[in-house]
Amino acid sequence: MAGNNQGDFNMDGSDWRAQLLDASRQRIVNKITEGLKGHIPITSPEGLVELQKIAVRYEEKIYTSATSQSDYLRKISLKLLTMEETKSQTSGATMSN
Protein backbone atom coordinates (compact mmCIF):
# COMPACT_ATOMS: atom_id res chain seq x y z
CA MET A 1 0.00 0.00 0.00
CA ALA A 2 1.10 3.59 -0.47
CA GLY A 3 3.52 4.76 2.14
CA ASN A 4 4.93 1.33 3.02
CA ASN A 5 8.19 1.80 1.12
CA GLN A 6 10.81 4.18 2.41
CA GLY A 7 10.94 5.93 -0.97
CA ASP A 8 7.24 6.80 -0.89
CA PHE A 9 7.80 9.86 1.27
CA ASN A 10 9.44 13.18 0.48
CA MET A 11 11.97 14.76 2.79
CA ASP A 12 9.17 16.59 4.63
CA GLY A 13 7.39 13.30 5.36
CA SER A 14 4.59 13.76 2.82
CA ASP A 15 3.65 11.09 0.30
CA TRP A 16 4.62 12.13 -3.26
CA ARG A 17 1.21 10.98 -4.50
CA ALA A 18 -0.51 13.82 -2.62
CA GLN A 19 1.28 16.29 -4.91
CA LEU A 20 0.15 14.68 -8.16
CA LEU A 21 -3.08 16.25 -9.37
CA ASP A 22 -5.96 14.15 -10.72
CA ALA A 23 -5.82 16.20 -13.93
CA SER A 24 -2.18 15.17 -14.42
CA ARG A 25 -3.06 11.53 -13.94
CA GLN A 26 -5.93 11.86 -16.43
CA ARG A 27 -3.59 13.35 -19.03
CA ILE A 28 -1.28 10.37 -18.55
CA VAL A 29 -4.21 7.94 -18.90
CA ASN A 30 -5.16 9.75 -22.13
CA LYS A 31 -1.60 9.36 -23.46
CA ILE A 32 -1.62 5.65 -22.62
CA THR A 33 -5.00 5.29 -24.36
CA GLU A 34 -3.63 7.02 -27.47
CA GLY A 35 -0.63 4.69 -27.45
CA LEU A 36 -2.87 1.66 -27.18
CA LYS A 37 -5.00 2.86 -30.09
CA GLY A 38 -1.97 2.41 -32.31
CA HIS A 39 -1.77 -1.27 -31.39
CA ILE A 40 -5.37 -2.34 -31.01
CA PRO A 41 -7.90 -1.63 -33.75
CA ILE A 42 -11.01 0.07 -32.37
CA THR A 43 -14.22 -0.58 -34.28
CA SER A 44 -16.84 0.52 -31.77
CA PRO A 45 -17.43 2.94 -28.89
CA GLU A 46 -17.38 -0.05 -26.54
CA GLY A 47 -13.89 -0.88 -27.76
CA LEU A 48 -12.71 2.61 -26.86
CA VAL A 49 -14.23 2.28 -23.39
CA GLU A 50 -12.38 -1.01 -22.89
CA LEU A 51 -9.13 0.57 -24.07
CA GLN A 52 -9.60 3.40 -21.58
CA LYS A 53 -10.21 0.87 -18.80
CA ILE A 54 -6.95 -0.87 -19.67
CA ALA A 55 -5.13 2.46 -19.59
CA VAL A 56 -6.64 3.36 -16.21
CA ARG A 57 -5.68 -0.02 -14.71
CA TYR A 58 -2.13 0.27 -16.01
CA GLU A 59 -1.74 3.83 -14.70
CA GLU A 60 -3.10 2.80 -11.29
CA LYS A 61 -0.67 -0.12 -11.15
CA ILE A 62 2.29 2.16 -11.84
CA TYR A 63 0.95 4.87 -9.51
CA THR A 64 0.69 2.35 -6.67
CA SER A 65 4.07 0.70 -7.23
CA ALA A 66 6.20 3.77 -7.98
CA THR A 67 8.52 4.92 -5.23
CA SER A 68 8.51 8.58 -6.30
CA GLN A 69 6.98 10.89 -8.87
CA SER A 70 10.10 10.61 -11.03
CA ASP A 71 9.87 6.79 -10.82
CA TYR A 72 6.19 6.98 -11.80
CA LEU A 73 6.91 9.24 -14.79
CA ARG A 74 9.92 7.14 -15.83
CA LYS A 75 7.89 3.91 -15.86
CA ILE A 76 5.02 5.49 -17.80
CA SER A 77 7.42 7.08 -20.30
CA LEU A 78 9.24 3.80 -20.87
CA LYS A 79 5.96 2.01 -21.56
CA LEU A 80 4.83 4.70 -24.01
CA LEU A 81 8.21 4.65 -25.74
CA THR A 82 8.14 0.86 -25.98
CA MET A 83 4.65 0.96 -27.49
CA GLU A 84 5.78 3.58 -30.02
CA GLU A 85 8.88 1.58 -30.99
CA THR A 86 6.83 -1.59 -31.39
CA LYS A 87 4.33 0.28 -33.55
CA SER A 88 7.15 1.67 -35.74
CA GLN A 89 8.76 -1.75 -36.13
CA THR A 90 5.43 -3.37 -36.98
CA SER A 91 4.48 -0.76 -39.58
CA GLY A 92 8.01 -0.85 -41.05
CA ALA A 93 7.86 -4.63 -41.39
CA THR A 94 4.44 -4.40 -43.03
CA MET A 95 5.64 -1.81 -45.54
CA SER A 96 8.69 -3.83 -46.51
CA ASN A 97 6.63 -6.95 -47.30
C-alpha positions as CSV (number, residue, x, y, z in Angstrom):
1,M,0.0,0.0,0.0
2,A,1.1,3.6,-0.5
3,G,3.5,4.8,2.1
4,N,4.9,1.3,3.0
5,N,8.2,1.8,1.1
6,Q,10.8,4.2,2.4
7,G,10.9,5.9,-1.0
8,D,7.2,6.8,-0.9
9,F,7.8,9.9,1.3
10,N,9.4,13.2,0.5
11,M,12.0,14.8,2.8
12,D,9.2,16.6,4.6
13,G,7.4,13.3,5.4
14,S,4.6,13.8,2.8
15,D,3.6,11.1,0.3
16,W,4.6,12.1,-3.3
17,R,1.2,11.0,-4.5
18,A,-0.5,13.8,-2.6
19,Q,1.3,16.3,-4.9
20,L,0.1,14.7,-8.2
21,L,-3.1,16.2,-9.4
22,D,-6.0,14.1,-10.7
23,A,-5.8,16.2,-13.9
24,S,-2.2,15.2,-14.4
25,R,-3.1,11.5,-13.9
26,Q,-5.9,11.9,-16.4
27,R,-3.6,13.3,-19.0
28,I,-1.3,10.4,-18.5
29,V,-4.2,7.9,-18.9
30,N,-5.2,9.7,-22.1
31,K,-1.6,9.4,-23.5
32,I,-1.6,5.7,-22.6
33,T,-5.0,5.3,-24.4
34,E,-3.6,7.0,-27.5
35,G,-0.6,4.7,-27.4
36,L,-2.9,1.7,-27.2
37,K,-5.0,2.9,-30.1
38,G,-2.0,2.4,-32.3
39,H,-1.8,-1.3,-31.4
40,I,-5.4,-2.3,-31.0
41,P,-7.9,-1.6,-33.7
42,I,-11.0,0.1,-32.4
43,T,-14.2,-0.6,-34.3
44,S,-16.8,0.5,-31.8
45,P,-17.4,2.9,-28.9
46,E,-17.4,0.0,-26.5
47,G,-13.9,-0.9,-27.8
48,L,-12.7,2.6,-26.9
49,V,-14.2,2.3,-23.4
50,E,-12.4,-1.0,-22.9
51,L,-9.1,0.6,-24.1
52,Q,-9.6,3.4,-21.6
53,K,-10.2,0.9,-18.8
54,I,-7.0,-0.9,-19.7
55,A,-5.1,2.5,-19.6
56,V,-6.6,3.4,-16.2
57,R,-5.7,0.0,-14.7
58,Y,-2.1,0.3,-16.0
59,E,-1.7,3.8,-14.7
60,E,-3.1,2.8,-11.3
61,K,-0.7,-0.1,-11.1
62,I,2.3,2.2,-11.8
63,Y,0.9,4.9,-9.5
64,T,0.7,2.3,-6.7
65,S,4.1,0.7,-7.2
66,A,6.2,3.8,-8.0
67,T,8.5,4.9,-5.2
68,S,8.5,8.6,-6.3
69,Q,7.0,10.9,-8.9
70,S,10.1,10.6,-11.0
71,D,9.9,6.8,-10.8
72,Y,6.2,7.0,-11.8
73,L,6.9,9.2,-14.8
74,R,9.9,7.1,-15.8
75,K,7.9,3.9,-15.9
76,I,5.0,5.5,-17.8
77,S,7.4,7.1,-20.3
78,L,9.2,3.8,-20.9
79,K,6.0,2.0,-21.6
80,L,4.8,4.7,-24.0
81,L,8.2,4.7,-25.7
82,T,8.1,0.9,-26.0
83,M,4.6,1.0,-27.5
84,E,5.8,3.6,-30.0
85,E,8.9,1.6,-31.0
86,T,6.8,-1.6,-31.4
87,K,4.3,0.3,-33.6
88,S,7.1,1.7,-35.7
89,Q,8.8,-1.8,-36.1
90,T,5.4,-3.4,-37.0
91,S,4.5,-0.8,-39.6
92,G,8.0,-0.9,-41.0
93,A,7.9,-4.6,-41.4
94,T,4.4,-4.4,-43.0
95,M,5.6,-1.8,-45.5
96,S,8.7,-3.8,-46.5
97,N,6.6,-6.9,-47.3
